[in-house]
Amino acid sequence: MKHAVISCLHANLAAVKAVLNDIDQNGISDITCLGDLVGYGPQPNEVVDLVRERAIASCQGCWDEDIIEGLNACECSYPSQLAEKRGHLAHEWTAEQLTDVNKDFLASLPTSIRRDRILFVHGSPNSQHEYLLPDMNAFAALERVDKAGADTLFCGHTHQPYVRELRNGSIRVRLQNTSNNNAEEKEINFPMRKIVNAGSVGEPRHGSTNATYVIHDDVTGEVEIKEVAYDIRQTCQAIIDAGLPPIFAWRLSHGFEFAEQAEDASHVCER
């Protein structure tokens, strides 16, 4: 009756294992992943192997797409040229590390998964790269869900978990007839819709270092956001050992969205 939704694993094996262990302890066997299995983190093959081994149904995330299609596929923006340079380095390193088998797996992932009136995507129904932020205009958010033919939309990409209910209501539209210059008013009614963001397992950016995922009750529709602690230092050290930018470890150890600090390894894992 319940299933777990995970997203944005980002090649962080310690976090993925901790979350899957928490899901198992809750007695949940039905898991859906919203993509970004790789990117930034130091264990891309290990994470993809684990998802394949557990036969977890997965969408294709923007990082998964970009590894297959190349950097030109990415529509993501960076806060600075330095951050963009780091992102490109991580892309190149990940592409070199991944086995052909795992690249084929990422290429095979669908952009969405549908279960009745529930839709699972990485970014939005429009694109793996679109951010559905919690403060997005209500009408635009409602349009994304309703146009997709869903009652509940599960997404990730922002790394910030939230549940947003778009309440029942109506919108009055005034249509101008240019032929006779008369105006006509129409009322469009919308039922309640819901957007659920699962946050991030492998690179939380919600102000906490804990990995996040959600549990959804298929009968009641209730959603629980879960936070799981894991051995962050283990992943931080693996980032350094892999030769990835040390600032990735610094950002991970603080739960920050951006990492515009000096390229100084002394920042790593300070608490």
Protein Blocks (a to p, Z undefined) as FASTA:
>chain_A
ZZcddehklopaklmmmmmmmmmmnopabdcdebjjbghiaclmlmmmmmmmnopacddd
fklmmmmnojklpccdcfbfklmmmmmmmmmmmmmmpcfklmmmmmmpcfbdcehjaccd
fklmmbmkbccdfklcfklmmmmmmmnopabdcdehkopacdddddddddddddddfklo
pacdddddddddddddebjfklccehpabdcdddddfknopacdddddddfklmmmmmmm
nopafklmmmmmnopabdcdcddfklgopZZ
